[in-house]
Amino acid sequence: MDFLGIFLILLGAYLLTITIAGIVGNPAGGSVMTWFWRVVALGLGGYCLYNGYLKVTAPPPGLLSALPGMAGGRRKYW
């Protein structure tokens, strides 16, 4: 179980909930900047929710599986 994934799911759900409640509660009110920040909050909430879901549902690393960055050798920068 990945605790960062759970945190991202909770954060995304919270952002989506308060943003949707603000839109439903006052659909016509607000300036262009208010709507801009509402769209940003919707996107950020969806992004957090999606990434949290991916982290929670990822298979756990195996005991003998390779660790990223531990392969050794030279790095190629091109």
N, C-alpha and C positions, 0 to 999 in steps of 0.2 A: 504494500500500500504506500503510495507516494503522498506525503503530507503537503507538498507544494501543489500537487494536483487538486487535492481537496480544498486548499486555500484559494486556488484560482477559480474553482467551481463556485465556491461561496461568494467570492468577490464579484465574479461575473453575474451571478444570479442577483446579488444585491444591486449592482449598477443597473441591470436591466429592469428590475422591479421598480426602483425609485424613478427611473427615467420614464418608463411607460406610465406609471401613476401620475407623473407630472404632465405628460402629454394628454392623458385622458381627463385629468382634472381641469386643465386649462388649455383646450385645444387651439383656440384662436388668439390667445394672449401671448405676449412676448415679442421681442424684437428679432431682427435677423440674427444677431449674435446669440440670443437665447436659443433659437432653433439650431444654430451651428453647434453649440455646446451639447444640445440634446442629441444631435446626430453623432457627435464625437463620443458621447457617453454610451450610446447604443452600440456603436462599433467596438469600443473598448470592452464593454460588457460581453458582447458576443465573442470577441477574440479571447478573453480570459476564460469564458465558459468552454469554448472549443479546445483550447490548449490544456485546460485542466482535465477535460474528458480524455484527451489523448494521453496525458500522463498517467491517469488512473487506470486506463484500460491497457496500457503497454505491458507486455509480458515481463516478468522479473528476470534479471540477468542470471544466467546459469553460473555454477561454480567454476566451470572450466571454460567459460566463454571469454573471448578477447575483450580487454578493456580498451576504450577509445584513447588514443594517444600513447599507448604503451607498446606499440609495435616495434619501436626502435628504428634504426636506420636513419638515412638522411631525409630531411624534408625538402620537398621541391617547391620552389616559389616561382611559378610562371603563369 
